[in-house]
Amino acid sequence: MSLTKKKIDLLREFINFECENCKKHEKKVGKLEPHRIQRGNMGGKYVLRNILMLCSKCHKLIHSNENGIGGR
């Protein structure tokens, strides 16, 4: 199950439109994206305690590190 646009917008507003990793504002890094801390294939759901709102750069970096490439 994914998040609706409305829920994503509420999450973005809740964190003051700042990436939860690099703390940069959306005005500088583009619209934030939801990231599941526990992956979907490991049972992670889109629930508040399992979501980080990240800029696309941080989101890609986290996923590349999960796959054992880049960012080390």
C-alpha positions as CSV (number, residue, x, y, z in Angstrom):
1,M,0.0,0.0,0.0
2,S,1.4,3.4,-0.8
3,L,0.6,6.9,0.5
4,T,-1.9,9.2,-1.0
5,K,-0.8,12.6,-2.3
6,K,-2.7,14.2,0.5
7,K,-0.9,12.2,3.2
8,I,2.4,12.9,1.6
9,D,1.6,16.6,1.5
10,L,0.6,16.5,5.2
11,L,3.9,14.8,6.1
12,R,5.9,17.3,4.2
13,E,4.1,20.2,6.0
14,F,4.5,18.4,9.4
15,I,8.3,18.4,9.0
16,N,8.4,22.0,7.7
17,F,9.3,20.9,4.2
18,E,12.8,20.0,5.3
19,C,14.6,16.7,4.4
20,E,14.9,14.6,7.5
21,N,18.4,13.6,6.6
22,C,20.2,16.7,5.2
23,K,17.8,19.3,6.7
24,K,17.6,21.2,3.4
25,H,14.3,22.9,2.5
26,E,12.3,21.7,-0.5
27,K,12.9,25.1,-2.1
28,K,16.5,24.1,-2.5
29,V,16.3,20.3,-3.1
30,G,12.9,19.7,-4.7
31,K,9.8,17.9,-3.4
32,L,10.4,15.5,-0.6
33,E,9.7,11.8,-1.0
34,P,8.5,9.2,1.5
35,H,11.1,6.5,2.5
36,R,10.2,3.4,4.5
37,I,12.8,2.7,7.2
38,Q,11.9,-1.0,7.2
39,R,11.6,-2.0,3.5
40,G,8.3,-3.2,2.1
41,N,9.7,-6.6,1.3
42,M,10.7,-7.0,4.9
43,G,7.1,-6.2,6.1
44,G,7.6,-2.4,6.4
45,K,4.4,-0.4,6.0
46,Y,3.7,3.2,5.2
47,V,3.0,4.2,8.8
48,L,4.2,7.3,10.6
49,R,6.9,5.5,12.7
50,N,8.3,3.8,9.6
51,I,8.6,6.9,7.3
52,L,11.3,9.4,6.7
53,M,10.6,12.3,4.3
54,L,13.8,12.8,2.2
55,C,15.0,14.8,-0.8
56,S,15.7,12.7,-3.9
57,K,19.5,12.9,-3.3
58,C,19.3,11.5,0.2
59,H,16.7,8.9,-0.8
60,K,18.9,7.6,-3.5
61,L,21.9,7.6,-1.2
62,I,20.1,5.5,1.4
63,H,19.0,3.0,-1.2
64,S,22.5,2.7,-2.7
65,N,23.9,2.1,0.8
66,E,21.3,-0.6,1.4
67,N,22.4,-2.3,-1.7
68,G,26.0,-2.2,-0.7
69,I,27.2,0.3,-3.3
70,G,28.2,3.9,-3.2
71,G,28.4,6.4,-0.3
72,R,31.1,4.7,1.8
